[in-house]
Amino acid sequence: MTAALVFDLSLCLLIAAVALAAVLADDLFTAIVLFIVYGLLAAIAWVRLDAIDVALAEAAIGAGLTGLLLVGAAARLGGRGAPPAAGRTPWRLLGKAAPAALCVAAAAALVVLVLALPDDAPGLRPLVAETIAASGVTNPVTAVLLNFRGYDTLLETIVLAVALVGVWSLTPDRDWGSVPGARQHARPDGVLATFGRLLPALGLLVAAHLLWAGADAPGGAFQAGTVLAAVWLVVVMAGVLPAPATADTRVRLLLVAGPAAFLGFGAVGAAGGVFLGHPAGAAKATILAIETALTLSIAATLGLLVLGVPRRPA
Amino acid sequence: MILDIATLVLASAGVVFFIAGTLGLLRFPDVYARLHALTKADNLGLGLIALGLVLQAGNVWQALKIVLVWLLAIFAAATVSQLIARSALVQRSSSPAARDS
């Protein structure tokens, strides 16, 4: 048994154990923390599978952002979301046993399917490798996301915007267009304020690097956008910058800039024969332009998703 | 060979600090003591592991990136632990039971 195998097996067991603990946790907050741990472990598993792009997305969005959204939701519930503490009633057990049974069934089906896969299944990899030279980038993941199957990514970014519309639609009439999120109480000379001024310098650099590196290494708009969103949220929490009013036209333009740029270039491609097609020779430039706009829009959308429902005047 | 041994020693020492920190997290009586155990041990533990990995880095840039990760983790941990301690302090001073004791 090699060391790598021992590591992989322990990782698998750990993931399963943490998933089980998250599902069985009595307390909402405990379950969320375990869910975040689960996401981070899953990211390590993706690294072990050599899928660095997926690992970055899982760590940033699956564990980080989703965990943050869940913590925010639990805080808004204020304990009301916790199950009643009065013993293990049959209904409560059923409420946990039924989803658990469903998950076990789904997992078993997946195991059967994966084991039934042919050993040597190259999938679309040869096709991507064959045509990647024309895609304008050398990272196959970016080539697929922004060129070969651009409409998937386009629809994903639109789904994000729709999610934010869903959150905003919960706004009471009197607060419509006001500032989202709680009022921040960071002391101007405190540790958080210092961190909020220190982090952007490095965070912006990391985001720009992820965006630029996406062309020929793991990275891209989603990862860069998430880093940008995280930095922005710290800056807002630290009181360095105020949260914007959701009625601000600049904010709304920023939110739609990415999908709009994507659609715009797509329409240009349509004029040339293929919707979402890139002009020959200039694919790298258009991909980079779209990814830059997407990064800004994704960052704004994710940040505002976390800040939540508008609830206080500017 | 010597580098590999140094990495093993440093990383193992780091793991010991992580174990000590985890033990503190589980056994110490209140929030402040638990934070003390976690931040001290985690920063040093992560630092030792990072130092061990730096020795395995292929070039200077990789080594600098590992050091950067460590620095970022220290900054984030220091900020977050300060926030947790402050929030625990606010909670304690506002709860009637704690005011009586």
Chai-1 contact restraints between the chains, C-beta under 6 A:
chainA,res_idxA,chainB,res_idxB,connection_type,confidence,min_distance_angstrom,max_distance_angstrom,comment,restraint_id
A,V191,B,T79,contact,1.0,0.0,6.0,A-B,restraint_1
A,V191,B,Q82,contact,1.0,0.0,6.0,A-B,restraint_2
A,L192,B,T79,contact,1.0,0.0,6.0,A-B,restraint_3
A,F195,B,T79,contact,1.0,0.0,6.0,A-B,restraint_4
